[in-house]
Amino acid sequence: MKTFCLTLGLLLLTFLCCNATSPAVEISTVPRMCCFSFSKAKFPLKRVTDIRMTHSSCSHKAFIVTSVLGRKICYKQDMEWALKVYRQHQH
């Protein structure tokens, strides 16, 4: 019984130590949002509140555009309209 409790305790301790990750590592390695479907619809630039590139670990490179209503819409990075919006929001 002592061996079982000791083994279980060591297993639990090992799990807790290995499961602990730094928040900085987690933020830089885990994508927040990736895109798998893309819009081709354009809307007025004044209705765009934010635009961001997808994380480098996402399988598709894209822009995530946030509208004034809070909707997040994905556009391929080679779409001219999305590139224009991205450039304008960077300055």
C-alpha positions in Angstrom: 0.0 0.0 0.0 2.9 2.4 0.8 4.4 1.7 -2.6 1.2 2.4 -4.4 0.7 5.7 -2.6 4.3 6.7 -3.2 4.0 5.8 -6.9 0.7 7.7 -7.2 2.3 10.7 -5.5 5.3 10.7 -7.8 3.1 10.3 -10.8 1.0 13.3 -9.7 4.0 15.4 -9.0 5.5 14.5 -12.4 2.3 15.5 -14.1 2.1 18.8 -12.4 5.7 19.7 -13.1 5.4 18.7 -16.8 2.1 20.3 -17.3 3.3 23.7 -16.1 4.2 26.0 -19.0 5.1 29.6 -19.0 2.3 31.9 -20.3 4.8 33.6 -22.6 5.7 30.3 -24.3 2.0 29.4 -24.6 1.1 32.8 -26.1 3.9 32.7 -28.7 3.3 29.1 -29.8 -0.4 28.6 -29.7 -2.4 30.4 -32.5 -5.4 32.3 -31.2 -7.3 32.0 -34.5 -6.7 30.4 -37.8 -8.8 30.7 -41.0 -10.2 27.8 -43.0 -12.7 29.6 -45.1 -12.3 33.0 -46.8 -14.6 35.8 -47.8 -14.3 37.7 -51.1 -16.9 40.4 -50.1 -15.5 43.8 -49.6 -17.1 46.4 -47.3 -16.3 50.1 -46.6 -13.0 50.7 -45.0 -14.6 52.9 -42.3 -16.4 49.8 -41.1 -13.1 48.0 -40.3 -12.0 48.4 -36.7 -9.0 46.0 -36.8 -7.0 43.7 -39.1 -4.4 41.2 -38.1 -2.4 38.5 -39.7 -3.0 34.9 -38.7 -0.4 33.2 -36.6 2.6 31.8 -38.5 1.7 28.2 -37.3 -1.7 28.4 -39.0 -1.9 26.3 -42.2 -3.3 29.2 -44.3 -1.8 32.7 -44.3 -4.7 35.1 -44.0 -5.9 38.4 -42.6 -8.6 38.5 -39.9 -10.7 41.7 -40.3 -12.9 42.8 -37.4 -15.9 44.9 -38.4 -17.5 47.6 -36.3 -20.2 45.0 -35.3 -17.4 42.8 -33.9 -17.6 40.2 -36.7 -14.3 38.5 -37.6 -13.9 37.8 -41.3 -11.0 36.0 -43.0 -9.4 37.1 -46.2 -6.5 35.5 -48.1 -3.3 37.5 -47.8 -3.0 37.9 -51.5 -6.5 39.6 -51.9 -5.8 43.2 -52.9 -8.6 44.7 -50.8 -7.3 43.0 -47.7 -3.8 44.1 -48.4 -5.0 47.7 -48.8 -6.8 47.6 -45.5 -3.8 46.1 -43.8 -1.5 48.8 -45.1 -3.8 51.6 -44.1 -4.2 50.2 -40.5 -0.4 49.8 -40.1 0.2 53.6 -40.5 
